Amino acid sequence: MISTEEYSDAQKIRRVPNLPPNRSVERALSILRAFRPGVAALGNAELVELTGLPRSTISRLTQTLVENGFLQYELRRGTYRLGPPLLSLAHALRLESEILKLAQPLMREIAEGHKINVGLAVADQMDMVYLESVRKNRSGLFRHVTSGSRVPMEITSLGHAFLSTLSGPALDTQLNHLKIRHPKNWKQVKASIMNAHKAVHSQGVCQASWQAGITSIASPLGLEDQPPYVFNISFASQDFSASQIESQLIPLLQGLLQKVREQLADARSLEELS
């Protein structure tokens, strides 16, 4: 179980002294974020709707992104697609991620040995993005999850575990953003988030079942000098009873996190000695 002090430490993000944000960069990034799995091609009108930016701004920024290769323009359809440099950046992220390097073999060993799914994700705005997902579930879960897949923060165990690393104004701000997605049932959604928040701090893990027949448990890694990485184990709900989750899966998840922390500490000790 991770202590409250460790979670407090995980919230300390190293920031550059108060510098005003670059609005042009923020707007360009919002255009790139509009592209998701299953949304491969977008026109100016769709980008205006998805980003809320003026059409003139969209036209100016997409031209710049095309000129720099981050978007490709299809003249016949009048739509844009993501450019190859983004794939190169994603590949570089995966290759150089210290946590991912350490976690991958451990995740694979657990997934294959117990016929479950093991994932690693980080937060991006209102979603959780998978860095890795090892799918070995014995019942063959229908949902195809790979690196780069996104899931909503406010209703998943991954998202709830991430939200448990926030407190005070940071948590309030994030909840206000998430509330927009649930105008009719926000009270219930928020209650489940806060229950998960308590569960992570008291038991080290939280649990959610946001898709029929699938259950997931998750816990944040809780490292002071790293983004809030979150690990999860998911499985067909019928495959494990509540007692089996408690006696088998939760210890597996907690053991995975502990091994990653230990290996990271060992790797850094070797770096200091070299």
C-alpha positions as a Markdown table, in Angstrom:
| # | Residue | x | y | z |
|---|---|---|---|---|
| 1 | Met | 0.0 | 0.0 | 0.0 |
| 2 | Ile | 1.2 | 3.5 | -0.9 |
| 3 | Ser | 1.2 | 6.1 | 1.9 |
| 4 | Thr | -0.5 | 9.4 | 1.8 |
| 5 | Glu | 2.9 | 11.1 | 2.0 |
| 6 | Glu | 4.0 | 9.3 | -1.2 |
| 7 | Tyr | 0.9 | 10.6 | -2.9 |
| 8 | Ser | 1.6 | 14.1 | -1.7 |
| 9 | Asp | 5.1 | 13.9 | -3.1 |
| 10 | Ala | 3.7 | 12.6 | -6.4 |
| 11 | Gln | 1.8 | 15.8 | -6.8 |
| 12 | Lys | 4.9 | 18.0 | -6.7 |
| 13 | Ile | 5.5 | 18.9 | -10.4 |
| 14 | Arg | 8.6 | 20.8 | -11.3 |
| 15 | Arg | 7.4 | 23.9 | -13.1 |
| 16 | Val | 9.1 | 26.6 | -15.0 |
| 17 | Pro | 8.6 | 30.0 | -13.2 |
| 18 | Asn | 5.4 | 31.7 | -14.1 |
| 19 | Leu | 5.7 | 32.2 | -17.8 |
| 20 | Pro | 2.6 | 33.0 | -19.9 |
| 21 | Pro | 1.4 | 30.1 | -22.1 |
| 22 | Asn | 2.0 | 30.4 | -25.9 |
| 23 | Arg | -1.5 | 30.5 | -27.3 |
| 24 | Ser | -0.5 | 29.6 | -30.8 |
| 25 | Val | 1.3 | 26.4 | -29.6 |
| 26 | Glu | -1.7 | 25.5 | -27.4 |
| 27 | Arg | -4.1 | 25.9 | -30.4 |
| 28 | Ala | -1.9 | 23.9 | -32.7 |
| 29 | Leu | -1.7 | 21.1 | -30.2 |
| 30 | Ser | -5.5 | 21.2 | -29.8 |
| 31 | Ile | -5.7 | 20.5 | -33.6 |
| 32 | Leu | -3.4 | 17.5 | -33.3 |
| 33 | Arg | -5.4 | 16.2 | -30.3 |
| 34 | Ala | -8.6 | 16.3 | -32.4 |
| 35 | Phe | -7.3 | 13.2 | -34.3 |
| 36 | Arg | -8.1 | 10.0 | -32.4 |
| 37 | Pro | -8.2 | 6.3 | -33.3 |
| 38 | Gly | -11.1 | 6.0 | -35.7 |
| 39 | Val | -10.9 | 9.7 | -36.6 |
| 40 | Ala | -8.2 | 9.6 | -39.2 |
| 41 | Ala | -9.2 | 12.4 | -41.5 |
| 42 | Leu | -10.7 | 15.8 | -40.6 |
| 43 | Gly | -11.6 | 18.9 | -42.6 |
| 44 | Asn | -11.6 | 22.5 | -41.5 |
| 45 | Ala | -15.2 | 22.5 | -40.5 |
| 46 | Glu | -14.8 | 19.4 | -38.3 |
| 47 | Leu | -11.7 | 20.9 | -36.7 |
| 48 | Val | -13.6 | 24.1 | -35.9 |
| 49 | Glu | -16.3 | 22.1 | -34.2 |
| 50 | Leu | -13.9 | 19.8 | -32.3 |
| 51 | Thr | -11.5 | 22.6 | -31.1 |
| 52 | Gly | -13.8 | 25.6 | -30.8 |
| 53 | Leu | -11.2 | 27.7 | -32.7 |
| 54 | Pro | -12.2 | 30.2 | -35.4 |
| 55 | Arg | -12.0 | 29.0 | -38.9 |
| 56 | Ser | -9.4 | 31.6 | -39.8 |
| 57 | Thr | -7.2 | 30.3 | -37.0 |
| 58 | Ile | -7.7 | 26.7 | -38.1 |
| 59 | Ser | -6.7 | 27.6 | -41.7 |
| 60 | Arg | -3.6 | 29.4 | -40.5 |
| 61 | Leu | -2.4 | 26.7 | -38.1 |
| 62 | Thr | -3.2 | 23.7 | -40.4 |
| 63 | Gln | -1.1 | 25.3 | -43.1 |
| 64 | Thr | 1.8 | 25.6 | -40.7 |
| 65 | Leu | 1.4 | 22.1 | -39.6 |
| 66 | Val | 1.2 | 20.8 | -43.1 |
| 67 | Glu | 4.4 | 22.8 | -44.1 |
| 68 | Asn | 6.2 | 21.2 | -41.2 |
| 69 | Gly | 5.0 | 17.7 | -41.9 |
| 70 | Phe | 2.8 | 17.2 | -38.8 |
| 71 | Leu | -0.3 | 17.1 | -41.0 |
| 72 | Gln | -0.9 | 15.9 | -44.5 |
| 73 | Tyr | -3.5 | 17.5 | -46.7 |
| 74 | Glu | -5.7 | 15.4 | -49.1 |
| 75 | Leu | -6.6 | 17.8 | -51.9 |
| 76 | Arg | -9.4 | 15.6 | -53.3 |
| 77 | Arg | -11.3 | 15.3 | -50.1 |
| 78 | Gly | -10.2 | 18.5 | -48.5 |
| 79 | Thr | -9.2 | 16.8 | -45.3 |
| 80 | Tyr | -6.1 | 16.4 | -43.1 |
| 81 | Arg | -4.3 | 13.4 | -41.7 |
| 82 | Leu | -1.6 | 13.1 | -39.2 |
| 83 | Gly | 2.0 | 13.2 | -40.6 |
| 84 | Pro | 4.9 | 10.7 | -40.1 |
| 85 | Pro | 6.8 | 12.9 | -37.6 |
| 86 | Leu | 4.2 | 12.2 | -35.0 |
| 87 | Leu | 4.8 | 8.5 | -35.3 |
| 88 | Ser | 8.5 | 9.1 | -34.9 |
| 89 | Leu | 7.9 | 11.1 | -31.8 |
| 90 | Ala | 5.7 | 8.3 | -30.3 |
| 91 | His | 8.3 | 5.7 | -31.1 |
| 92 | Ala | 11.0 | 7.8 | -29.4 |
| 93 | Leu | 8.7 | 8.2 | -26.3 |
| 94 | Arg | 8.3 | 4.4 | -26.1 |
| 95 | Leu | 12.0 | 3.6 | -26.6 |
| 96 | Glu | 13.2 | 6.1 | -24.1 |
| 97 | Ser | 10.6 | 5.6 | -21.4 |
| 98 | Glu | 12.5 | 4.4 | -18.3 |
| 99 | Ile | 9.3 | 3.1 | -16.6 |
| 100 | Leu | 8.1 | 1.4 | -19.7 |
| 101 | Lys | 11.4 | -0.5 | -20.2 |
| 102 | Leu | 11.3 | -1.8 | -16.6 |
| 103 | Ala | 7.6 | -2.6 | -16.6 |
| 104 | Gln | 7.1 | -4.4 | -19.9 |
| 105 | Pro | 8.7 | -7.7 | -19.0 |
| 106 | Leu | 7.0 | -7.7 | -15.6 |
| 107 | Met | 3.6 | -6.9 | -17.2 |
| 108 | Arg | 4.0 | -9.7 | -19.8 |
| 109 | Glu | 5.0 | -12.2 | -17.1 |
| 110 | Ile | 1.9 | -11.4 | -15.0 |
| 111 | Ala | -0.5 | -11.3 | -18.0 |
| 112 | Glu | 0.7 | -14.6 | -19.5 |
| 113 | Gly | 1.0 | -16.4 | -16.1 |
| 114 | His | -2.5 | -15.5 | -14.9 |
| 115 | Lys | -4.3 | -15.0 | -18.2 |
| 116 | Ile | -5.3 | -11.4 | -17.5 |
| 117 | Asn | -4.8 | -8.0 | -19.1 |
| 118 | Val | -2.2 | -5.7 | -17.7 |
| 119 | Gly | -1.9 | -2.0 | -18.7 |
| 120 | Leu | 0.2 | 1.1 | -18.1 |
| 121 | Ala | -1.3 | 4.5 | -18.8 |
| 122 | Val | -0.8 | 8.2 | -18.2 |
| 123 | Ala | -3.2 | 11.2 | -18.1 |
| 124 | Asp | -3.8 | 13.5 | -21.1 |
| 125 | Gln | -6.3 | 16.2 | -20.4 |
| 126 | Met | -9.6 | 14.3 | -19.7 |
| 127 | Asp | -8.5 | 10.9 | -20.9 |
| 128 | Met | -6.0 | 8.2 | -19.9 |
| 129 | Val | -3.6 | 7.1 | -22.7 |
| 130 | Tyr | -2.1 | 3.6 | -22.7 |
| 131 | Leu | 1.6 | 3.4 | -23.0 |
| 132 | Glu | 1.4 | -0.4 | -23.0 |
| 133 | Ser | -1.3 | -3.1 | -22.8 |
| 134 | Val | -0.6 | -6.8 | -22.6 |
| 135 | Arg | -3.8 | -8.6 | -23.5 |
| 136 | Lys | -3.9 | -12.3 | -22.3 |
| 137 | Asn | -7.4 | -12.5 | -20.8 |
| 138 | Arg | -8.6 | -16.0 | -20.6 |
| 139 | Ser | -12.1 | -15.1 | -21.9 |
| 140 | Gly | -10.9 | -13.1 | -24.8 |
| 141 | Leu | -12.2 | -9.6 | -24.0 |
| 142 | Phe | -13.6 | -8.0 | -27.1 |
| 143 | Arg | -12.1 | -4.6 | -26.6 |
| 144 | His | -8.9 | -4.1 | -28.6 |
| 145 | Val | -6.5 | -2.0 | -26.6 |
| 146 | Thr | -3.0 | -1.1 | -27.8 |
| 147 | Ser | -0.4 | 1.6 | -27.1 |
| 148 | Gly | -2.0 | 5.0 | -27.7 |
| 149 | Ser | -5.6 | 3.8 | -26.9 |
| 150 | Arg | -7.5 | 6.3 | -24.9 |
| 151 | Val | -10.2 | 5.8 | -22.2 |
| 152 | Pro | -12.2 | 8.4 | -20.3 |
| 153 | Met | -10.7 | 9.5 | -17.0 |
| 154 | Glu | -13.9 | 9.9 | -15.0 |
| 155 | Ile | -15.4 | 6.4 | -15.3 |
| 156 | Thr | -12.4 | 4.0 | -15.5 |
| 157 | Ser | -10.2 | 2.6 | -12.8 |
| 158 | Leu | -7.1 | 4.0 | -14.5 |
| 159 | Gly | -8.6 | 7.5 | -14.4 |
| 160 | His | -9.8 | 7.1 | -10.8 |
| 161 | Ala | -6.4 | 6.0 | -9.7 |
| 162 | Phe | -4.8 | 9.0 | -11.4 |
| 163 | Leu | -7.4 | 11.4 | -9.9 |
| 164 | Ser | -6.4 | 10.0 | -6.5 |
| 165 | Thr | -3.0 | 11.6 | -6.9 |
| 166 | Leu | -4.6 | 15.1 | -7.0 |
| 167 | Ser | -6.0 | 17.1 | -4.2 |
| 168 | Gly | -7.1 | 20.6 | -3.4 |
| 169 | Pro | -7.4 | 23.1 | -6.3 |
| 170 | Ala | -5.8 | 20.7 | -8.8 |
| 171 | Leu | -8.5 | 18.1 | -8.1 |
| 172 | Asp | -11.3 | 20.6 | -8.2 |
| 173 | Thr | -10.1 | 22.0 | -11.5 |
| 174 | Gln | -9.9 | 18.6 | -13.1 |
| 175 | Leu | -13.4 | 17.6 | -11.7 |
| 176 | Asn | -14.8 | 20.8 | -13.2 |
| 177 | His | -13.4 | 19.8 | -16.6 |
| 178 | Leu | -14.8 | 16.3 | -16.4 |
| 179 | Lys | -18.2 | 17.5 | -15.2 |
| 180 | Ile | -18.9 | 18.8 | -18.7 |
| 181 | Arg | -19.1 | 15.3 | -20.0 |
| 182 | His | -21.9 | 14.3 | -17.6 |
| 183 | Pro | -24.4 | 17.1 | -17.2 |
| 184 | Lys | -27.2 | 14.7 | -16.2 |
| 185 | Asn | -25.5 | 12.2 | -13.9 |
| 186 | Trp | -22.5 | 14.1 | -12.6 |
| 187 | Lys | -23.5 | 13.6 | -8.9 |
| 188 | Gln | -23.2 | 9.8 | -9.3 |
| 189 | Val | -20.0 | 10.0 | -11.4 |
| 190 | Lys | -18.3 | 12.3 | -8.9 |
| 191 | Ala | -19.4 | 10.0 | -6.0 |
| 192 | Ser | -17.7 | 7.0 | -7.7 |
| 193 | Ile | -14.5 | 9.1 | -8.2 |
| 194 | Met | -14.4 | 10.2 | -4.6 |
| 195 | Asn | -15.1 | 6.6 | -3.4 |
| 196 | Ala | -12.1 | 5.4 | -5.5 |
| 197 | His | -10.0 | 8.3 | -4.1 |
| 198 | Lys | -10.6 | 6.9 | -0.6 |
| 199 | Ala | -10.0 | 3.3 | -1.7 |
| 200 | Val | -6.6 | 4.1 | -3.2 |
| 201 | His | -5.5 | 6.0 | -0.1 |
| 202 | Ser | -6.7 | 3.3 | 2.3 |
| 203 | Gln | -6.2 | 0.1 | 0.3 |
| 204 | Gly | -3.8 | 1.1 | -2.4 |
| 205 | Val | -6.1 | 0.2 | -5.3 |
| 206 | Cys | -9.5 | 1.1 | -6.8 |
| 207 | Gln | -11.9 | -0.9 | -8.9 |
| 208 | Ala | -14.3 | 0.0 | -11.7 |
| 209 | Ser | -16.5 | -1.7 | -14.3 |
| 210 | Trp | -17.3 | 0.8 | -16.9 |
| 211 | Gln | -18.0 | -1.7 | -19.7 |
| 212 | Ala | -20.4 | -4.6 | -19.3 |
| 213 | Gly | -18.7 | -7.8 | -18.3 |
| 214 | Ile | -15.3 | -6.2 | -17.7 |
| 215 | Thr | -13.8 | -5.3 | -14.3 |
| 216 | Ser | -10.5 | -3.5 | -13.7 |
| 217 | Ile | -8.4 | -2.6 | -10.7 |
| 218 | Ala | -5.8 | 0.1 | -10.8 |
| 219 | Ser | -3.2 | 1.9 | -8.8 |
| 220 | Pro | -0.8 | 4.8 | -9.4 |
| 221 | Leu | 2.9 | 4.2 | -9.2 |
| 222 | Gly | 3.5 | 7.3 | -7.0 |
| 223 | Leu | 7.0 | 8.4 | -7.8 |
| 224 | Glu | 8.0 | 11.9 | -6.8 |
| 225 | Asp | 10.0 | 12.9 | -9.9 |
| 226 | Gln | 7.8 | 11.1 | -12.5 |
| 227 | Pro | 4.4 | 11.8 | -14.1 |
| 228 | Pro | 1.6 | 9.9 | -12.4 |
| 229 | Tyr | 1.9 | 6.5 | -14.1 |
| 230 | Val | -1.0 | 4.2 | -13.5 |
| 231 | Phe | -1.1 | 0.4 | -13.8 |
| 232 | Asn | -4.2 | -1.7 | -14.1 |
| 233 | Ile | -5.3 | -5.3 | -14.3 |
| 234 | Ser | -8.5 | -6.0 | -16.3 |
| 235 | Phe | -10.4 | -9.2 | -16.7 |
| 236 | Ala | -13.8 | -10.7 | -17.6 |
| 237 | Ser | -15.9 | -10.1 | -14.5 |
| 238 | Gln | -17.1 | -13.8 | -14.5 |
| 239 | Asp | -13.5 | -15.1 | -14.3 |
| 240 | Phe | -12.7 | -13.8 | -10.8 |
| 241 | Ser | -14.9 | -13.7 | -7.6 |
| 242 | Ala | -14.7 | -10.8 | -5.2 |
| 243 | Ser | -12.6 | -13.0 | -2.9 |
| 244 | Gln | -10.2 | -13.9 | -5.7 |
| 245 | Ile | -9.8 | -10.3 | -6.6 |
| 246 | Glu | -8.9 | -9.5 | -3.0 |
| 247 | Ser | -6.6 | -12.5 | -2.5 |
| 248 | Gln | -5.0 | -12.9 | -5.9 |
| 249 | Leu | -5.3 | -9.9 | -8.2 |
| 250 | Ile | -4.7 | -7.0 | -5.8 |
| 251 | Pro | -1.5 | -8.5 | -4.5 |
| 252 | Leu | -0.4 | -9.1 | -8.1 |
| 253 | Leu | -0.9 | -5.4 | -8.9 |
| 254 | Gln | 0.7 | -4.2 | -5.7 |
| 255 | Gly | 3.6 | -6.5 | -6.3 |
| 256 | Leu | 4.1 | -5.2 | -9.9 |
| 257 | Leu | 4.3 | -1.6 | -8.7 |
| 258 | Gln | 6.8 | -2.5 | -5.9 |
| 259 | Lys | 9.0 | -4.4 | -8.4 |
| 260 | Val | 9.0 | -1.4 | -10.8 |
| 261 | Arg | 9.9 | 0.9 | -7.9 |
| 262 | Glu | 12.7 | -1.4 | -6.7 |
| 263 | Gln | 14.2 | -1.9 | -10.2 |
| 264 | Leu | 14.0 | 1.9 | -10.9 |
| 265 | Ala | 15.9 | 2.5 | -7.6 |
| 266 | Asp | 18.5 | -0.1 | -8.5 |
| 267 | Ala | 19.0 | 1.4 | -12.0 |
| 268 | Arg | 19.5 | 4.9 | -10.6 |
| 269 | Ser | 21.9 | 3.6 | -8.0 |
| 270 | Leu | 24.0 | 2.0 | -10.8 |
| 271 | Glu | 23.9 | 5.3 | -12.7 |
| 272 | Glu | 25.2 | 7.2 | -9.7 |
| 273 | Leu | 28.1 | 4.7 | -9.3 |
| 274 | Ser | 29.1 | 4.8 | -12.9 |
